[in-house]
Amino acid sequence: MTRLDRAFYDRPVLEVARDLVGCVVRHGPTAGVIVETEAYHHSEPASHAYVGVTSRTATLYGPPGNAYVYRSYGIHALLNAVCEPEGEGAAVLIRALEPLDGVGEMRARRGVHLRLEELCSGPGKLTQALGIGLELNGTSLLDGPVAFEEPVRARPPVEIAVGPRIGITKAADLPWRFCALGSRHVSRPWPPGHRDSLAAA
């Protein structure tokens, strides 16, 4: 599998967020296809970068192609890909994956009783399943332990559903959430039209 290069991330965050759907995230023996992302930019108040450069947000303002990993609600580590030119403060949150490799290890970390579509159907779930923690904040996605790879060639092209981001209260109306239409691995609540596409499948 070929890793995405720096030029892929050195673009507007909305383009990167859309284009990451269908790509693969790999860490060790575990990997999943990205089926849901959200874009965040320093110009809007839902982004951590909105406050400017701090010890917490320095990674967001760093080179494109680095991982920004932070703790949410004191529990979950969330994985983001830093993008746009250095100094811009933008990243794409990886919200959900379709498990691809290492499903047995994912179940060991998440729970053997879970259905396949429940293993990585949320940003905290997928980092737990892949064993991604805060120690990976600031590492390179180009040659570091977490790899973002090109889509699997054998898989059909992805149709994208667009909607507002979820789980936030600021700038909640921006349509900056991108999902693989019809995927059962997307987190709840599903975007508009998603349930209809599942029913038709």
Stockholm file with secondary structure:
# STOCKHOLM 1.0

chainA/1-201         MTRLDRAFYDRPVLEVARDLVGCVVRHGPTAGVIVETEAYHHSEPASHAYVGVTSRTATLYGPPGNAYVYRSYGIHALLNAVCEPEGEGAAVLIRALEPLDGVGEMRARRGVHLRLEELCSGPGKLTQALGIGLELNGTSLLDGPVAFEEPVRARPPVEIAVGPRIGITKAADLPWRFCALGSRHVSRPWPPGHRDSLAAA
#=GR chainA/1-201 SS CCBCCHHHHSSCHHHHHHHHTTCEEEETTEEEEEEEEEEEETTSTTSGGGGCSCTTTTTTTSCTTBEEEEEETTTEEEEEEEESSTTSCEEEEEEEEEEEECHHHHHHHHCTTSCGGGSSSSHHHHHHHHTCCGGGTTCBTTTSSEEEECCCTTSCCCCEEEECCSSCSSSTTSCCEEEETTCTTSCSSCCTTHHHHHHHC
#=GC SS_cons         CCBCCHHHHSSCHHHHHHHHTTCEEEETTEEEEEEEEEEEETTSTTSGGGGCSCTTTTTTTSCTTBEEEEEETTTEEEEEEEESSTTSCEEEEEEEEEEEECHHHHHHHHCTTSCGGGSSSSHHHHHHHHTCCGGGTTCBTTTSSEEEECCCTTSCCCCEEEECCSSCSSSTTSCCEEEETTCTTSCSSCCTTHHHHHHHC
//
